[in-house]
Amino acid sequence: MSGSRDPNLLAQTIGSNIQNITQQTSEIQRIVTQLGTERDTPDLRQRLQQKQQYANQLAKETDKCLKEFSSLPVTHDQRQRKIQRERLVNDFSNALALLQKTQRQAAQKEKEFVARVRASSRVSSGFADDTFGGNAAPFERSETLNI
């Protein structure tokens, strides 16, 4: 952000960023619904990560713009700018809340995926019930020793 910027340009940038955050959130939500299904691929997960990073970058940029917009010198259109600022802050807060909710859902799906992969790798390696340090059936051994 450079020195003093045009309030109208800042407001337009903020509004555009909020729209982009909302659009990215919708796309993230669509991807999240595909996680754990037959459409789940490494490419899908890569796109999810890219969209999340882009949305987070937009949020940081928008926050900086809002701070700059709020710090602009007061002029004769103070009331109009105050109303505009409140609307932008409210819209930004709503967009961020939805983005955060969606990212938590994505993180939960990722956690479930990792748990499934770990469980299936234990099953395929023969350690599905490995709770006794490698002795999957400790009672079988004691029965054979008693004979």
C-alpha positions as CSV (number, residue, x, y, z in Angstrom):
1,M,0.0,0.0,0.0
2,S,1.4,3.3,-1.0
3,G,0.9,6.6,0.9
4,S,-2.5,8.3,0.7
5,R,-4.8,6.5,-1.7
6,D,-8.1,7.4,-3.2
7,P,-10.9,6.3,-0.8
8,N,-13.0,5.2,-3.7
9,L,-10.3,3.1,-5.2
10,L,-9.6,1.5,-1.8
11,A,-13.3,0.8,-1.3
12,Q,-13.5,-0.8,-4.7
13,T,-10.4,-2.9,-4.0
14,I,-11.8,-4.1,-0.7
15,G,-15.2,-4.9,-2.2
16,S,-13.6,-6.8,-5.1
17,N,-11.4,-8.8,-2.6
18,I,-14.4,-9.7,-0.5
19,Q,-16.1,-11.0,-3.6
20,N,-13.0,-13.0,-4.5
21,I,-12.8,-14.4,-1.0
22,T,-16.5,-15.5,-1.2
23,Q,-15.9,-17.1,-4.6
24,Q,-12.8,-18.9,-3.4
25,T,-14.8,-20.1,-0.3
26,S,-17.5,-21.5,-2.6
27,E,-14.9,-23.4,-4.7
28,I,-13.2,-24.7,-1.5
29,Q,-16.6,-25.9,-0.2
30,R,-17.2,-27.7,-3.5
31,I,-13.8,-29.4,-3.3
32,V,-14.4,-30.4,0.4
33,T,-17.6,-32.2,-0.6
34,Q,-15.5,-34.3,-3.0
35,L,-12.9,-35.3,-0.4
36,G,-13.2,-38.9,0.7
37,T,-15.2,-39.8,-2.4
38,E,-14.2,-41.5,-5.6
39,R,-13.4,-38.0,-7.0
40,D,-10.8,-37.5,-4.3
41,T,-7.4,-37.3,-6.0
42,P,-4.0,-35.8,-5.2
43,D,-4.7,-33.1,-7.9
44,L,-8.0,-32.2,-6.1
45,R,-6.1,-31.9,-2.8
46,Q,-3.5,-29.7,-4.5
47,R,-6.2,-27.4,-5.9
48,L,-7.8,-27.2,-2.4
49,Q,-4.5,-26.1,-0.9
50,Q,-3.9,-23.5,-3.6
51,K,-7.4,-22.1,-3.2
52,Q,-6.9,-21.9,0.5
53,Q,-3.6,-20.1,0.2
54,Y,-5.0,-17.7,-2.3
55,A,-8.1,-16.9,-0.1
56,N,-5.8,-16.4,2.9
57,Q,-3.6,-14.0,0.9
58,L,-6.7,-12.1,-0.2
59,A,-7.8,-11.8,3.4
60,K,-4.5,-10.4,4.5
61,E,-4.5,-7.9,1.7
62,T,-8.1,-6.9,2.4
63,D,-7.3,-6.4,6.1
64,K,-4.5,-4.0,5.2
65,C,-6.7,-2.1,2.8
66,L,-9.4,-1.8,5.4
67,K,-6.9,-0.4,7.9
68,E,-5.7,2.1,5.4
69,F,-9.3,3.0,4.4
70,S,-10.1,3.6,8.1
71,S,-7.0,5.8,8.6
72,L,-7.8,8.1,5.7
73,P,-8.2,11.8,6.7
74,V,-11.7,12.9,7.4
75,T,-13.4,15.0,4.8
76,H,-16.8,16.5,4.1
77,D,-18.2,13.1,3.2
78,Q,-17.3,11.6,6.6
79,R,-20.8,10.2,7.2
80,Q,-20.9,8.5,3.8
81,R,-17.4,7.0,4.3
82,K,-18.2,5.8,7.8
83,I,-21.3,4.0,6.5
84,Q,-19.3,2.5,3.7
85,R,-16.5,1.4,6.0
86,E,-19.0,-0.3,8.4
87,R,-20.6,-2.1,5.5
88,L,-17.2,-3.3,4.2
89,V,-16.1,-4.4,7.6
90,N,-19.3,-6.3,8.1
91,D,-19.1,-7.9,4.7
92,F,-15.4,-8.8,5.2
93,S,-16.2,-10.3,8.7
94,N,-18.9,-12.5,7.2
95,A,-16.7,-13.6,4.3
96,L,-13.9,-14.5,6.8
97,A,-16.2,-16.4,9.1
98,L,-17.4,-18.5,6.2
99,L,-13.9,-19.1,4.9
100,Q,-12.7,-20.1,8.4
101,K,-15.7,-22.5,8.8
102,T,-14.9,-24.0,5.4
103,Q,-11.2,-24.4,6.2
104,R,-12.1,-26.2,9.4
105,Q,-14.3,-28.6,7.5
106,A,-11.4,-29.2,5.0
107,A,-9.0,-29.8,7.9
108,Q,-11.4,-32.3,9.5
109,K,-11.8,-34.2,6.2
110,E,-8.0,-34.3,5.8
111,K,-7.7,-35.6,9.4
112,E,-10.2,-38.3,8.6
113,F,-8.4,-39.2,5.4
114,V,-5.0,-39.5,7.3
115,A,-6.7,-41.7,9.9
116,R,-8.1,-44.0,7.2
117,V,-4.8,-44.3,5.4
118,R,-3.0,-45.1,8.6
119,A,-5.6,-47.7,9.5
120,S,-5.5,-49.3,6.1
121,S,-1.7,-49.4,6.1
122,R,-1.8,-51.2,9.5
123,V,-4.3,-53.7,8.2
124,S,-2.3,-54.4,5.1
125,S,0.9,-54.9,7.0
126,G,-0.7,-57.2,9.5
127,F,-0.8,-55.0,12.5
128,A,-4.5,-54.0,12.6
129,D,-4.8,-55.0,16.3
130,D,-1.2,-54.2,17.3
131,T,-2.0,-52.9,20.8
132,F,0.5,-55.2,22.6
133,G,3.7,-54.3,20.9
134,G,3.5,-56.8,18.1
135,N,1.7,-59.6,19.9
136,A,-1.6,-59.6,17.9
137,A,-2.9,-62.7,19.7
138,P,-1.1,-63.0,23.1
139,F,-3.5,-65.7,24.5
140,E,-2.8,-68.1,21.7
141,R,0.8,-68.4,22.7
142,S,0.0,-69.2,26.4
143,E,-2.5,-71.9,25.3
144,T,0.1,-73.7,23.2
145,L,2.7,-73.6,26.1
146,N,0.3,-75.4,28.5
147,I,0.1,-78.5,26.3
